[in-house]
Amino acid sequence: MSNKHVVAVCGKGGVGKTAYTSMLTRVLADRNDGRLLVVDADPALGLNFALAKKNEKTIGSVREAILKAAEQGNKNEMKALANKVDYLVAQALDEGDRYSFLAMGRMNAIGCFCSVNDLLKEALSQVTGVFDTILVDGEAGLEQINRQVVENIDTLILVTDSSRRGMMTVKQIKGLMDDGLVPQCRSVGVVFNCTQTDVAPLEKFAKDIGVHVLGFVPYDKTVEQFDLEGRSLFDLPSENPALLAVARTYDEALKA
């Protein structure tokens, strides 16, 4: 596990976090640095659509099936089901030529059962263990990612646009990290997305809260058009300015 690279992308909904993660998926796939797993850990499943994935099975649906069987079955049936968890989780994994994809889905639809959660966590650990890089598209906070997917995030990318609410979410996450309420990461930085104006105020904001600026991703009409047409951002032209900017932000994150 020591050589595994786990990258988590967080930010307020609506700031372009999922579009950024989609483009970063393309960047990592192009670099071909080992096996890549992309995890949609946001219950909204936005990454699933941004990458034009059609798989319907999620880890949340696997969990619901297990809980339903647990409520109805006897001990022998539960034991047999426990032996199938690895298989069920593996079935939720969409293995592609350039990267594999796993959607977490909603995990709280039928309460919380520690034994089932432990089974899932162990199965997920086995699945994710064979990948060299894991890229996670998460919610605004880190606790959900840490609980469900992987325990050791080494690179945290905070994405925001120039809106006050987006930037306040970044400030809140930074505050949680400073207070020790979320895991510390080796590299933490902010990416300002869809920038169109003077970036000096954005740089000042990051400096004031003590977050390293990884870079700026410009507003791009082609990205917007792809999104409107439901086309995968993975298929953007190689010379697309936004895609190239995403690559630069990732390189900056690796310097830490």
C-alpha positions in Angstrom: 0.0 0.0 0.0 2.9 2.4 0.5 3.3 3.0 -3.2 -0.3 3.5 -3.9 -1.4 7.0 -4.8 -4.8 8.1 -3.6 -6.1 11.4 -4.8 -9.4 12.8 -3.5 -11.2 15.7 -5.1 -13.6 17.6 -2.9 -15.7 20.8 -3.1 -19.1 22.3 -2.9 -21.7 21.1 -5.4 -21.9 23.2 -8.5 -18.3 24.4 -8.7 -17.3 22.0 -11.4 -15.7 19.4 -9.1 -17.0 16.5 -11.1 -16.0 18.0 -14.5 -12.5 18.6 -13.0 -12.3 14.9 -11.8 -13.5 13.7 -15.3 -10.7 15.7 -17.0 -8.2 14.5 -14.4 -9.2 10.9 -15.2 -8.2 11.6 -18.8 -4.9 13.1 -17.7 -4.0 10.1 -15.5 -5.2 7.6 -18.2 -3.0 9.3 -20.8 0.0 9.1 -18.5 -0.5 5.4 -18.0 1.3 5.2 -14.7 0.0 1.8 -13.7 -3.6 0.6 -13.0 -6.1 3.4 -12.5 -9.3 3.2 -10.5 -11.8 6.1 -10.5 -14.3 6.1 -7.7 -17.5 8.1 -7.7 -18.0 8.6 -3.9 -20.6 11.3 -4.3 -24.2 9.9 -3.8 -25.4 12.1 -6.6 -23.4 9.9 -9.1 -22.4 13.0 -11.2 -19.1 11.4 -12.3 -21.0 8.4 -13.6 -22.7 10.8 -16.1 -19.7 13.0 -16.8 -17.8 9.9 -17.9 -20.8 8.5 -19.8 -20.8 5.3 -17.8 -23.8 3.1 -18.1 -23.3 0.7 -15.2 -26.2 0.7 -12.8 -24.8 -1.4 -10.0 -23.3 0.5 -7.1 -21.8 -0.5 -3.8 -24.9 1.1 -2.2 -27.1 -1.3 -4.1 -24.9 -4.2 -3.1 -25.3 -3.2 0.5 -29.1 -2.9 0.2 -29.3 -6.4 -1.2 -27.2 -7.8 1.6 -29.3 -6.0 4.3 -32.5 -7.3 2.7 -31.2 -10.8 2.8 -30.1 -10.4 6.3 -33.5 -9.3 7.4 -35.2 -12.3 5.8 -32.7 -15.0 6.0 -31.4 -17.5 8.6 -27.8 -17.8 9.8 -26.8 -20.3 7.1 -28.1 -18.0 4.4 -26.2 -15.1 5.9 -23.0 -17.1 6.0 -23.4 -18.0 2.3 -24.1 -14.4 1.5 -21.0 -13.3 3.4 -19.0 -15.5 1.1 -20.5 -13.8 -1.9 -19.7 -10.2 -0.9 -16.4 -10.2 -2.7 -18.1 -11.4 -5.9 -20.9 -8.8 -5.6 -18.4 -6.0 -5.1 -16.3 -7.2 -8.0 -19.5 -7.2 -10.2 -20.0 -3.5 -9.4 -16.5 -2.7 -10.7 -16.5 -1.5 -14.3 -13.2 -2.6 -15.7 -12.2 -0.7 -18.8 -9.1 -0.7 -21.0 -7.7 2.6 -19.7 -9.2 2.8 -16.3 -11.7 1.0 -14.0 -14.7 2.7 -12.5 -16.6 2.1 -9.2 -19.7 4.0 -8.0 -20.4 4.0 -4.3 -24.0 5.2 -4.6 -26.1 5.9 -1.5 -25.1 4.0 1.5 -27.7 4.9 4.2 -31.0 3.8 2.6 -31.6 1.0 5.0 -30.0 2.0 8.3 -26.5 1.1 9.5 -25.4 -2.4 10.3 -21.8 -2.6 11.4 -21.3 -6.3 10.4 -22.5 -5.6 6.8 -20.4 -2.4 6.6 -17.3 -4.4 7.8 -17.9 -7.0 5.1 -18.1 -4.3 2.4 -15.1 -2.5 3.7 -13.0 -5.6 3.5 -14.2 -6.5 0.0 -13.6 -2.9 -1.2 -10.1 -3.1 0.3 -9.4 -6.2 -1.8 -10.7 -4.6 -4.9 -8.9 -1.3 -4.5 -5.7 -3.0 -3.5 -4.8 -4.1 -7.0 -4.7 -0.5 -8.4 -1.7 1.8 -8.4 -3.7 5.1 -8.5 -7.1 5.7 -7.0 -8.9 8.9 -7.9 -11.9 9.7 -5.8 -14.7 12.2 -6.6 -16.2 13.0 -3.2 -18.6 15.2 -1.4 -17.6 18.4 0.2 -16.2 16.7 3.3 -13.7 13.9 3.8 -15.3 11.7 6.4 -17.6 10.0 3.9 -14.6 9.1 1.6 -12.5 8.0 4.5 -15.3 5.7 5.8 -16.3 4.1 2.6 -13.4 3.8 0.2 -9.9 4.2 1.4 -8.3 5.2 4.6 -5.1 6.8 3.4 -5.6 9.8 1.1 -2.3 11.3 0.3 -3.3 14.0 -2.1 -6.4 16.3 -1.5 -7.5 18.6 -4.2 -10.1 21.2 -3.2 -12.0 22.6 -6.1 -14.0 25.8 -6.1 -15.2 28.5 -8.5 -15.0 32.2 -7.7 -18.3 32.1 -5.8 -18.2 33.0 -2.1 -20.1 29.8 -1.1 -17.6 27.7 -3.0 -14.7 29.4 -1.4 -16.2 29.2 2.1 -16.5 25.4 1.7 -12.8 25.3 1.0 -12.2 27.4 4.1 -14.4 25.1 6.1 -12.5 21.9 5.0 -9.2 23.6 5.8 -10.5 24.5 9.2 -11.5 20.9 9.9 -8.0 19.7 8.8 -6.4 22.3 11.1 -8.5 21.1 14.0 -7.6 17.5 13.3 -11.2 16.5 12.6 -10.4 15.0 9.2 -7.3 13.0 8.1 -4.1 14.9 7.2 -2.8 14.5 3.7 0.7 14.8 2.3 -0.4 17.3 -0.3 -3.3 19.7 -0.1 -4.2 22.5 -2.5 -7.0 24.4 -4.1 -7.9 24.6 -7.7 -10.0 27.6 -9.0 -12.3 26.3 -11.7 -14.0 28.2 -14.5 -12.0 31.3 -14.0 -12.7 34.3 -16.3 -11.6 37.3 -14.5 -8.6 38.7 -12.5 -7.3 35.8 -10.3 -5.5 38.1 -7.8 -8.5 38.1 -5.3 -8.6 34.3 -5.5 -4.9 34.0 -4.8 -5.4 36.4 -1.8 -8.2 34.2 -0.4 -6.1 31.1 -0.6 -3.1 32.9 1.1 -5.3 34.2 3.9 -6.6 30.7 4.8 -3.2 29.1 4.3 -4.0 26.8 1.3 -1.6 26.3 -1.6 -2.9 27.3 -5.0 -2.5 24.4 -7.4 -3.7 26.5 -10.4 -6.6 27.8 -12.4 -8.8 26.0 -14.9 -10.3 28.5 -17.3 -13.9 28.6 -18.4 -14.1 26.6 -21.6 -16.9 26.6 -24.1 -16.0 23.1 -25.4 -16.3 21.6 -21.9 -19.7 23.3 -21.5 -20.9 22.0 -24.9 -19.8 18.5 -24.1 -21.7 18.7 -20.8 -24.9 20.0 -22.5 -24.7 17.2 -25.1 -24.1 14.5 -22.5 -20.7 13.6 -24.1 -18.0 12.3 -21.9 -15.4 14.8 -20.8 -12.9 12.0 -21.2 -13.1 12.5 -24.9 -12.1 16.1 -25.0 -9.4 17.0 -27.6 -5.9 16.7 -26.3 -5.2 20.4 -26.9 -8.2 21.6 -25.0 -7.2 24.5 -22.7 -9.1 23.3 -19.7 -7.7 19.8 -20.0 -4.2 21.1 -20.2 -4.8 23.3 -17.2 -6.0 20.4 -15.2 -2.8 18.5 -16.0 -0.8 21.5 -14.7 -2.7 21.6 -11.4 -2.0 17.9 -10.9 1.7 18.3 -11.6 1.7 21.1 -9.0 0.0 18.8 -6.4 2.7 16.2 -7.0 5.5 18.7 -6.1 4.5 18.7 -2.4 
